[in-house]
Amino acid sequence: MKKKLLNELKFLTVNFILAPLLGLTICWLEALQRIKIRNFNRFPQWEEKLIVVSNHPALLEPVILPVMGFPWMNFPWIFSPLWQRIRPSLNWFRELQREFSLSKKLILVNLPDKKNFYDPLYMNILQGINIPVDRGNKTQARISTVFVLKRILENGGRVLIFPEGTRTFKTIKATRFITKSGKELGKLKDGAGWLALKTGAKILPIWVEGTDKVLPNNKFFFPRLWHSMTIKIGNPFLIRGNNRQEATLEIAKALLELAGENNKKG
């Protein structure tokens, strides 16, 4: 009982304090052209059973992308030069009449590394909301995590997965996908594809660029905000393949196509 109450308090804190503050910060950075969000209107704000997949160039994506699922990203449109957000914002106020807060199952469940980004005390507020991943050699623990995600999706929840399994620069270079413009994507693990096949969840591809310049890998942890980053949102789709290998190739193709997409505002 005590643990359940604590988890609910954490959820309320994230829903009403942390997410709005981070959402406002992102919108301020967008107004200053430090963050460029492309085709935000493609994000299915209220849709259940969704797997968000993204490339993973740096450590910023697990912080920024979960906020994309919050209606707060539609709310502070006044801070953004992207005036196309006015209409979604008004839709958000109409939704607010029906439900005051974002349903818990619509919050993107993140998969932080258990040892480095979940167990430390300063991450306590996110425990009970996210699902930790043991990136060691404990195969059974990783399988258990996948089945927890399956259960979340079957109940209408939404999850955020970085199918490369690690940051792009750590993937094996010889197995990476490379676009004509030189953008790289590590070979994908098949977990997201398997989950999509088993649950019928839609896939939402997101492509991120520039975060590795704002927060360089293997360097002193200090944001270099004079660099800009771009977040491209793709169109949600259902997997058509018959097995996890085909599903994984579909996801890789969607991400690579999104990487090469023109930087249209929206």
C-alpha positions, -999 to 999 in steps of 0.1 A, spaced: 0 0 0 28 24 10 47 16 -22 16 22 -44 9 55 -27 46 66 -32 44 57 -69 12 77 -73 29 107 -57 58 103 -81 34 102 -110 16 134 -99 50 151 -95 61 142 -129 27 150 -145 22 184 -129 56 197 -121 86 181 -139 69 176 -173 54 211 -175 87 227 -165 107 206 -190 81 213 -217 84 250 -211 121 248 -212 120 229 -245 96 255 -260 119 284 -249 149 266 -265 127 261 -296 119 298 -296 156 305 -295 162 280 -323 183 257 -301 157 230 -306 140 225 -339 110 202 -339 97 191 -373 62 179 -380 50 179 -344 15 175 -357 23 139 -366 26 130 -329 -5 110 -319 -11 129 -287 -40 108 -273 -35 75 -290 -30 44 -269 -8 14 -276 22 32 -292 59 23 -296 81 54 -301 114 44 -317 143 68 -321 180 68 -330 203 75 -300 232 99 -307 237 111 -272 223 111 -236 198 139 -242 172 119 -261 159 99 -230 154 132 -213 137 152 -241 117 126 -260 94 114 -231 81 149 -228 68 148 -264 40 126 -252 27 152 -227 -1 176 -237 21 203 -221 41 203 -253 10 217 -270 1 241 -242 29 267 -241 26 276 -278 30 313 -270 67 307 -263 72 291 -297 76 307 -331 57 278 -346 23 293 -345 8 262 -361 6 249 -325 -23 272 -317 -49 249 -331 -36 218 -312 -34 239 -281 -71 247 -283 -78 210 -289 -58 203 -257 -81 227 -237 -111 208 -249 -96 175 -239 -88 191 -205 -126 194 -199 -128 156 -200 -96 147 -182 -76 171 -161 -43 152 -163 -26 130 -188 -37 94 -182 -9 74 -166 -9 48 -194 -3 76 -220 30 86 -205 59 73 -225 76 46 -205 113 50 -208 140 22 -203 169 37 -183 200 17 -176 194 2 -142 228 8 -127 235 43 -140 202 59 -146 176 42 -124 191 30 -91 208 62 -80 189 81 -53 187 113 -74 166 93 -100 142 82 -73 114 104 -86 113 84 -119 113 50 -103 79 34 -105 72 52 -138 100 39 -160 112 3 -165 149 -3 -157 170 -24 -181 200 -44 -168 225 -41 -196 248 -67 -182 248 -103 -192 216 -112 -173 196 -125 -203 167 -135 -181 164 -99 -167 163 -84 -202 136 -109 -213 116 -100 -182 118 -64 -191 105 -71 -226 75 -89 -212 67 -60 -188 67 -37 -219 44 -62 -237 20 -61 -208 20 -22 -208 12 -21 -245 -15 -47 -242 -31 -25 -216 -30 5 -239 2 21 -227 30 37 -247 67 30 -246 99 47 -258 126 24 -272 160 31 -287 163 0 -309 201 4 -314 204 -8 -278 230 19 -270 242 52 -283 250 52 -321 287 58 -316 290 27 -295 275 4 -322 297 -17 -344 306 6 -373 307 -22 -399 271 -31 -392 256 5 -393 231 17 -418 244 49 -436 223 72 -456 234 90 -488 240 122 -467 262 103 -443 238 99 -414 244 68 -394 221 43 -376 234 14 -357 221 -21 -364 188 -25 -346 178 -50 -319 146 -68 -327 127 -61 -294 106 -32 -308 97 -52 -339 87 -82 -317 66 -61 -294 48 -45 -324 40 -79 -338 28 -94 -305 7 -64 -294 -5 -48 -327 9 -14 -314 17 13 -339 53 24 -345 61 61 -343 96 69 -357 116 99 -344 150 110 -358 172 132 -336 202 152 -348 227 174 -330 223 162 -295 258 147 -296 271 183 -302 250 198 -274 261 171 -250 292 154 -266 298 117 -258 327 109 -235 333 145 -225 327 167 -195 289 168 -188 281 204 -197 254 213 -223 268 233 -252 236 252 -260 253 273 -287 247 242 -309 212 234 -321 194 201 -323 166 188 -345 138 164 -337 120 150 -367 87 132 -361 76 106 -386 42 91 -394 28 64 -372 25 30 -389 15 -6 -383 41 -33 -390 33 -54 -421 61 -80 -417 54 -115 -406 84 -120 -383 107 -99 -360 134 -97 -387 110 -82 -412 95 -59 -386 130 -47 -375 139 -39 -411 106 -19 -415 116 1 -384 151 7 -397 137 18 -431 113 42 -415 140 58 -394 164 62 -423 137 77 -445 129 102 -417 166 110 -414 167 120 -451 134 140 -449 135 177 -456 135 199 -425 99 210 -429 84 230 -400 53 219 -383 
